[in-house]
Amino acid sequence: MKKYLLAILAGLLLCALPAELIDRIVGKVGSDVILMSDVYKQMLQMQSAGVPKENLSTAAVLRNLIEQKVIFQKAKELNLTVDEKKIQNYAERYLQQIKSRYPDEAAFTADLAAEKLTESDLLDYYKDLLREKAMSDQLVERYVTSKISVDNKEMEDFYTVSKDTLAVKPVTWDIGLIMYEIKPSKESEDAKLAEIRQIKQRLDKGEDFATLAKEVSDCPSRDQGGDLGFFSRGMMVKPFEDAAFALNVGEMSDIVRTQYGFHIIKVEEKRANEIRARHILKVLNPTSADTLAAHQLMENVRAQYLAGTASFSDLAKQYSADPEVKTNNGIIGEMSAAEFPELFSEQIQALSVGGITPVLENEGLLYLFAKLREIPSRVYAYDEVKDKLKDYLFTQKQMKAYDEWIDKLISESYVKIVE
């Protein structure tokens, strides 16, 4: 099991270090000292985090430790504080992640004991790391990040100079979409309404609400006689909530329509801002006939497009259930092959320009996709990359500002490297 602990706690393990190096002082920052063992621990930590061993050197790691020390000392000088409750919670979460890699508690404890560590030691180690990082983040935000900005002219100038070296945009296509929801027809709705009216008549004649709910409700709550327990405003869909909260204890609602179907509600108790209610639900779903009718409609839409009797834009505006697509002439975007909707990528890729897919179905929705226009491979336009340019330029400025700030901080501190 020791390999698990080594991978996660490399910075705590000194067993791999030559004994004569453990207490050798290699640097001083104010009253703090840096040992060669600290350098090696940091190198092990960075390796476990994925930094290639060949990219590490004792000089670079020592510099990193010096930076950590001067930042932490500056934070203490400014009396910066951190949320100790969050630090404790995060540290405990990391500790649990480590423990979860072991088959049992005994194996974890045994590995800790082999390294002369306790679970408390490990928790304190994480708390120290998190506390130091939180303070460092506050300082960097105050002295570096908050002072950096990137304006449009900088971005435009950089794009003008660098656009020919930017990654080339692959071939893309304007992809059209008509999406149609399979809904219950008026005939289906009328039939379900007739069912709930019959139930209401039985209740009005005095049948027990809970008993009838167990018999006829389509909601899983039927097993509890339709009992939904206590709930407050905001927990139910609005039509249901409005009707329920308008009732007095013992009262029963009229038929209530929601997105789920038809309900009858009875309030059992009220307390403070909550009520306890029962309901009987008759779910309103499309029938097989409704589904067939929706498919036939979309097949007709597809036929109109292929025959050229209507444009894709006009068909999308008339039939699509997506309002954004309607206002964009049916186009969902300019996409490369890698950007096609994953669920239907294969069907879209098979299309030639101007082609349209068969009617596709998923979770109660029907889809028609079309490749409306091909855009050749080209250099990215400014508007397509300006957000990334801003991020890139901001990062470059941030790195430069950080280096200048940390150099200044080191120059103002007592720092000595011991050869």
C-alpha positions as CSV (number, residue, x, y, z in Angstrom):
1,M,0.0,0.0,0.0
2,K,3.0,2.3,0.5
3,K,2.9,3.3,-3.2
4,Y,-0.4,5.0,-2.7
5,L,0.9,7.2,0.1
6,L,4.1,7.9,-1.9
7,A,2.1,9.2,-4.9
8,I,-0.1,11.5,-2.8
9,L,2.2,12.5,0.0
10,A,5.5,12.6,-1.7
11,G,6.3,15.9,0.0
12,L,6.1,14.2,3.4
13,L,8.4,11.3,2.7
14,L,12.1,11.7,3.7
15,C,13.0,8.0,3.3
16,A,14.4,8.6,-0.2
17,L,16.7,11.4,0.8
18,P,20.3,11.0,1.7
19,A,20.6,11.3,5.5
20,E,23.4,14.0,5.3
21,L,21.1,16.3,3.3
22,I,18.1,16.4,5.6
23,D,19.2,19.2,7.9
24,R,21.4,21.2,5.6
25,I,20.3,24.8,5.3
26,V,20.2,26.0,1.7
27,G,18.4,29.2,2.0
28,K,17.1,31.8,4.5
29,V,14.1,34.1,4.1
30,G,13.8,36.5,7.1
31,S,13.7,34.2,10.1
32,D,12.6,31.2,8.1
33,V,15.1,28.6,6.8
34,I,14.9,26.3,3.8
35,L,16.4,22.9,4.2
36,M,17.7,20.7,1.4
37,S,15.1,18.2,2.5
38,D,12.4,20.9,1.8
39,V,13.8,21.2,-1.8
40,Y,13.6,17.5,-2.3
41,K,10.1,17.2,-0.8
42,Q,9.0,20.0,-3.2
43,M,10.5,18.1,-6.1
44,L,8.7,15.0,-5.1
45,Q,5.4,16.9,-4.9
46,M,5.9,18.4,-8.3
47,Q,6.7,15.0,-9.8
48,S,3.6,13.5,-8.3
49,A,1.6,16.4,-9.8
50,G,2.9,15.5,-13.3
51,V,5.9,17.7,-13.8
52,P,8.5,15.7,-15.7
53,K,11.6,15.0,-13.7
54,E,13.9,16.4,-16.4
55,N,12.2,19.8,-16.1
56,L,13.1,20.1,-12.4
57,S,16.3,21.4,-10.9
58,T,17.2,22.2,-7.4
59,A,17.9,25.8,-8.3
60,A,14.4,26.3,-9.8
61,V,12.7,24.5,-6.9
62,L,14.6,26.5,-4.4
63,R,13.5,29.7,-6.1
64,N,9.9,28.5,-5.9
65,L,10.2,27.9,-2.2
66,I,11.7,31.3,-1.7
67,E,8.8,32.8,-3.5
68,Q,6.4,30.9,-1.3
69,K,8.1,32.1,1.9
70,V,8.2,35.8,1.0
71,I,4.6,35.8,-0.1
72,F,3.5,34.1,3.1
73,Q,5.6,36.5,5.2
74,K,4.0,39.4,3.4
75,A,0.5,38.0,4.0
76,K,1.3,37.7,7.7
77,E,2.7,41.3,7.8
78,L,-0.6,42.5,6.3
79,N,-2.6,40.4,8.7
80,L,-4.5,38.7,5.9
81,T,-7.1,36.2,7.1
82,V,-8.6,33.1,5.6
83,D,-11.9,31.3,6.1
84,E,-10.7,28.6,8.6
85,K,-13.9,26.7,8.3
86,K,-13.4,26.3,4.5
87,I,-9.7,25.4,5.1
88,Q,-10.8,22.7,7.6
89,N,-13.5,21.3,5.2
90,Y,-11.2,21.2,2.2
91,A,-8.4,19.5,4.2
92,E,-10.8,16.9,5.5
93,R,-12.0,16.3,2.0
94,Y,-8.5,15.7,0.7
95,L,-7.8,13.4,3.7
96,Q,-10.9,11.3,2.8
97,Q,-9.8,11.1,-0.8
98,I,-6.5,9.6,0.3
99,K,-8.2,7.2,2.6
100,S,-10.6,6.1,-0.1
101,R,-7.6,4.7,-2.1
102,Y,-7.0,2.1,0.6
103,P,-9.0,-1.1,1.0
104,D,-9.6,-0.4,4.7
105,E,-8.7,2.0,7.6
106,A,-6.1,-0.4,9.0
107,A,-4.0,-0.3,5.7
108,F,-4.1,3.5,5.7
109,T,-3.0,3.7,9.3
110,A,-0.3,1.2,8.8
111,D,1.3,3.2,6.0
112,L,1.1,6.4,8.1
113,A,2.7,4.7,11.0
114,A,5.5,3.3,8.7
115,E,6.4,7.0,8.0
116,K,6.0,8.0,11.6
117,L,3.0,10.1,10.8
118,T,-0.5,10.3,12.2
119,E,-3.8,11.1,10.6
120,S,-3.7,14.4,12.5
121,D,-0.3,15.2,11.1
122,L,-1.6,14.7,7.6
123,L,-4.6,16.8,8.2
124,D,-2.4,19.6,9.6
125,Y,-0.2,19.4,6.6
126,Y,-3.1,19.9,4.2
127,K,-4.4,22.8,6.3
128,D,-1.1,24.5,6.2
129,L,-0.8,24.1,2.4
130,L,-4.4,25.4,1.9
131,R,-4.0,28.3,4.3
132,E,-0.7,29.4,2.5
133,K,-2.3,29.2,-0.9
134,A,-5.4,31.2,0.2
135,M,-3.2,34.0,1.5
136,S,-1.0,33.9,-1.6
137,D,-4.1,34.2,-3.8
138,Q,-5.2,37.2,-1.9
139,L,-1.9,38.9,-2.4
140,V,-1.6,38.1,-6.1
141,E,-5.1,39.4,-6.7
142,R,-4.3,42.7,-4.8
143,Y,-0.8,43.4,-6.2
144,V,-0.9,41.7,-9.6
145,T,-4.2,40.6,-11.1
146,S,-6.3,43.6,-10.2
147,K,-3.8,46.0,-11.9
148,I,-4.0,44.2,-15.3
149,S,-6.3,45.0,-18.2
150,V,-6.4,44.3,-21.9
151,D,-8.1,46.8,-24.2
152,N,-9.5,46.2,-27.7
153,K,-6.6,48.0,-29.5
154,E,-4.1,45.7,-27.9
155,M,-6.1,42.7,-29.0
156,E,-6.6,44.0,-32.6
157,D,-2.9,44.9,-32.9
158,F,-1.9,41.5,-31.7
159,Y,-4.3,39.8,-34.1
160,T,-3.1,41.9,-37.1
161,V,0.5,40.9,-36.4
162,S,-0.1,37.3,-35.5
163,K,-3.2,36.2,-37.5
164,D,-1.2,34.3,-40.1
165,T,0.4,32.2,-37.4
166,L,-2.9,31.4,-35.7
167,A,-4.3,27.9,-36.0
168,V,-6.3,27.5,-39.2
169,K,-10.0,27.0,-38.8
170,P,-11.1,23.7,-40.4
171,V,-13.9,23.3,-42.9
172,T,-17.2,24.2,-41.3
173,W,-20.8,24.1,-42.3
174,D,-23.9,26.1,-41.4
175,I,-26.1,23.5,-39.7
176,G,-29.8,24.0,-39.8
177,L,-32.2,22.4,-37.3
178,I,-36.0,21.9,-37.1
179,M,-37.0,20.5,-33.8
180,Y,-40.5,19.4,-33.1
181,E,-42.0,18.2,-29.8
182,I,-44.3,15.3,-29.8
183,K,-47.4,16.6,-27.8
184,P,-50.7,15.1,-26.8
185,S,-53.4,15.9,-29.3
186,K,-56.7,17.7,-28.4
187,E,-58.4,14.3,-28.6
188,S,-55.8,12.8,-26.1
189,E,-56.3,15.8,-23.8
190,D,-60.1,15.5,-23.9
191,A,-59.9,11.8,-23.1
192,K,-57.7,12.3,-20.1
193,L,-59.8,15.3,-18.9
194,A,-62.8,13.0,-19.0
195,E,-61.0,10.5,-16.8
196,I,-60.2,13.1,-14.1
197,R,-63.7,14.5,-14.2
198,Q,-65.1,11.0,-13.4
199,I,-62.7,10.8,-10.5
200,K,-63.8,14.2,-9.3
201,Q,-67.4,13.1,-9.4
202,R,-66.5,10.1,-7.2
203,L,-64.8,12.3,-4.7
204,D,-67.7,14.7,-4.7
205,K,-70.0,11.8,-3.8
206,G,-68.0,11.1,-0.7
207,E,-65.4,8.5,-1.7
208,D,-62.2,8.6,0.5
209,F,-59.5,10.7,-1.2
210,A,-56.5,8.5,0.0
211,T,-58.2,5.3,-1.0
212,L,-59.1,6.6,-4.4
213,A,-55.6,7.9,-5.0
214,K,-54.2,4.5,-4.4
215,E,-56.6,3.1,-7.0
216,V,-56.4,5.6,-9.8
217,S,-53.5,8.1,-9.4
218,D,-50.6,8.0,-11.9
219,C,-48.2,9.6,-9.4
220,P,-45.8,7.3,-7.4
221,S,-47.3,9.0,-4.3
222,R,-50.4,6.8,-4.9
223,D,-48.7,4.2,-2.6
224,Q,-49.0,6.7,0.2
225,G,-52.6,7.6,-0.7
226,G,-51.4,10.6,-2.8
227,D,-49.6,12.1,0.3
228,L,-46.9,14.5,-0.8
229,G,-45.8,15.4,2.7
230,F,-45.1,19.0,3.8
231,F,-43.9,21.5,1.2
232,S,-43.4,25.3,1.0
233,R,-43.8,27.7,-1.9
234,G,-41.3,27.3,-4.7
235,M,-41.1,23.5,-4.3
236,M,-44.0,22.7,-6.7
237,V,-44.8,23.9,-10.2
238,K,-46.7,27.2,-10.0
239,P,-50.3,26.2,-11.1
240,F,-50.2,23.3,-8.5
241,E,-48.7,25.5,-5.8
242,D,-51.2,28.4,-6.4
243,A,-54.2,26.0,-6.2
244,A,-52.8,24.1,-3.1
245,F,-52.0,27.2,-1.1
246,A,-55.4,28.7,-1.8
247,L,-57.1,25.8,0.0
248,N,-58.0,25.6,3.7
249,V,-57.4,22.4,5.7
250,G,-59.8,19.7,4.6
251,E,-60.7,21.4,1.3
252,M,-60.3,19.9,-2.1
253,S,-59.5,21.7,-5.3
254,D,-61.2,21.6,-8.6
255,I,-59.2,20.0,-11.5
256,V,-55.8,21.7,-11.9
257,R,-53.8,21.5,-15.2
258,T,-50.0,21.5,-15.0
259,Q,-47.2,20.4,-17.4
260,Y,-47.6,16.9,-16.0
261,G,-51.3,16.4,-16.5
262,F,-54.5,16.9,-14.5
263,H,-54.5,17.0,-10.7
264,I,-57.0,17.1,-7.8
265,I,-55.5,18.4,-4.6
266,K,-56.6,18.1,-0.9
267,V,-54.9,20.0,1.9
268,E,-54.4,17.9,5.1
269,E,-52.4,20.2,7.4
270,K,-50.9,23.7,7.6
271,R,-47.9,24.8,9.7
272,A,-46.0,28.1,9.4
273,N,-45.2,28.5,5.7
274,E,-45.8,24.9,4.8
275,I,-48.7,22.7,3.9
276,R,-49.2,19.0,3.7
277,A,-51.3,17.9,0.8
278,R,-52.5,14.8,-1.2
279,H,-53.2,14.7,-4.9
280,I,-54.5,12.5,-7.6
281,L,-52.7,12.8,-10.9
282,K,-53.7,11.7,-14.4
283,V,-50.6,12.0,-16.5
284,L,-51.1,13.5,-19.9
285,N,-48.7,11.8,-22.4
286,P,-48.8,11.6,-26.2
287,T,-50.5,8.5,-27.5
288,S,-49.0,6.3,-30.2
289,A,-51.4,8.0,-32.6
290,D,-50.0,11.4,-31.5
291,T,-46.4,10.2,-32.1
292,L,-47.3,8.8,-35.5
293,A,-49.0,12.2,-36.4
294,A,-45.9,14.1,-35.4
295,H,-43.7,11.9,-37.5
296,Q,-45.9,12.3,-40.5
297,L,-45.8,16.1,-40.1
298,M,-42.0,16.1,-40.0
299,E,-41.8,13.8,-43.0
300,N,-44.0,16.3,-44.8
301,V,-41.7,19.2,-43.7
302,R,-38.7,17.2,-45.0
303,A,-40.4,16.5,-48.3
304,Q,-41.2,20.2,-48.8
305,Y,-37.5,21.0,-48.3
306,L,-36.3,18.3,-50.7
307,A,-38.9,19.4,-53.3
308,G,-37.8,23.0,-53.0
309,T,-41.4,24.2,-52.4
310,A,-40.3,25.9,-49.1
311,S,-36.9,27.1,-47.8
312,F,-35.3,25.7,-44.7
313,S,-35.6,29.1,-43.1
314,D,-39.4,29.3,-43.7
315,L,-39.9,25.7,-42.5
316,A,-37.9,26.4,-39.3
317,K,-39.9,29.5,-38.6
318,Q,-43.1,27.7,-39.0
319,Y,-42.5,24.4,-37.3
320,S,-39.4,24.5,-35.0
321,A,-40.0,24.4,-31.2
322,D,-36.8,26.2,-30.6
323,P,-37.4,30.0,-30.5
324,E,-33.7,30.9,-31.0
325,V,-33.5,28.7,-34.1
326,K,-36.6,30.4,-35.5
327,T,-35.0,33.9,-35.2
328,N,-31.8,32.7,-36.8
329,N,-33.3,31.2,-40.0
330,G,-33.1,27.7,-38.6
331,I,-29.3,27.8,-38.2
332,I,-27.9,26.5,-34.9
333,G,-24.3,27.5,-35.8
334,E,-21.3,27.2,-38.0
335,M,-19.7,23.9,-37.0
336,S,-16.8,21.7,-37.8
337,A,-17.3,17.9,-37.9
338,A,-16.0,17.7,-34.4
339,E,-18.6,20.1,-33.2
340,F,-21.7,18.3,-34.5
341,P,-24.2,17.3,-31.8
342,E,-22.8,14.1,-30.5
343,L,-26.0,12.2,-30.5
344,F,-26.6,12.8,-34.3
345,S,-23.0,13.4,-35.5
346,E,-22.9,10.3,-37.7
347,Q,-26.1,11.3,-39.6
348,I,-25.0,14.9,-40.0
349,Q,-21.6,13.9,-41.3
350,A,-23.1,11.7,-43.9
351,L,-24.9,14.6,-45.5
352,S,-23.8,16.4,-48.6
353,V,-24.1,20.2,-48.7
354,G,-27.8,21.0,-49.1
355,G,-28.8,17.6,-47.7
356,I,-31.2,16.9,-44.9
357,T,-31.3,14.0,-42.4
358,P,-34.2,11.5,-42.0
359,V,-36.5,12.4,-39.2
360,L,-34.6,11.6,-36.0
361,E,-36.2,11.0,-32.6
362,N,-34.9,11.3,-29.0
363,E,-36.8,11.6,-25.7
364,G,-40.1,12.9,-27.1
365,L,-38.5,15.3,-29.6
366,L,-38.1,15.0,-33.4
367,Y,-35.2,16.5,-35.3
368,L,-34.3,17.4,-38.9
369,F,-30.7,18.6,-39.5
370,A,-29.4,20.1,-42.7
371,K,-26.0,21.1,-44.1
372,L,-27.0,24.4,-45.6
373,R,-23.6,25.9,-46.6
374,E,-19.9,24.8,-46.6
375,I,-17.3,27.3,-45.4
376,P,-13.7,26.4,-46.6
377,S,-10.8,26.2,-44.2
378,R,-9.5,29.6,-43.4
379,V,-7.7,31.8,-40.8
380,Y,-9.9,32.6,-37.9
381,A,-11.7,36.0,-38.0
382,Y,-10.9,38.4,-35.3
383,D,-14.4,38.1,-33.7
384,E,-14.0,34.4,-33.5
385,V,-10.8,34.5,-31.4
386,K,-11.0,37.8,-29.6
387,D,-12.0,36.2,-26.3
388,K,-9.1,33.7,-26.5
389,L,-6.7,36.6,-27.5
390,K,-7.9,38.5,-24.4
391,D,-7.2,35.5,-22.2
392,Y,-3.8,35.0,-23.8
393,L,-2.7,38.6,-23.5
394,F,-4.0,38.9,-20.0
395,T,-2.0,35.8,-19.0
396,Q,1.2,37.1,-20.6
397,K,0.8,40.4,-18.7
398,Q,0.0,38.6,-15.5
399,M,3.1,36.5,-15.7
400,K,5.3,39.5,-16.4
401,A,3.7,41.5,-13.6
402,Y,4.0,38.6,-11.2
403,D,7.7,38.2,-12.0
404,E,8.3,41.9,-11.4
405,W,6.3,42.0,-8.2
406,I,7.9,38.9,-6.8
407,D,11.4,40.2,-7.7
408,K,10.5,43.4,-5.8
409,L,9.2,41.5,-2.9
410,I,12.4,39.4,-2.7
411,S,14.6,42.5,-2.9
412,E,12.7,44.1,0.0
413,S,13.1,40.9,2.1
414,Y,16.1,39.3,3.7
415,V,16.9,36.4,1.4
416,K,20.1,34.5,1.4
417,I,21.0,31.4,-0.6
418,V,23.6,29.2,1.2
419,E,26.0,27.5,-1.2
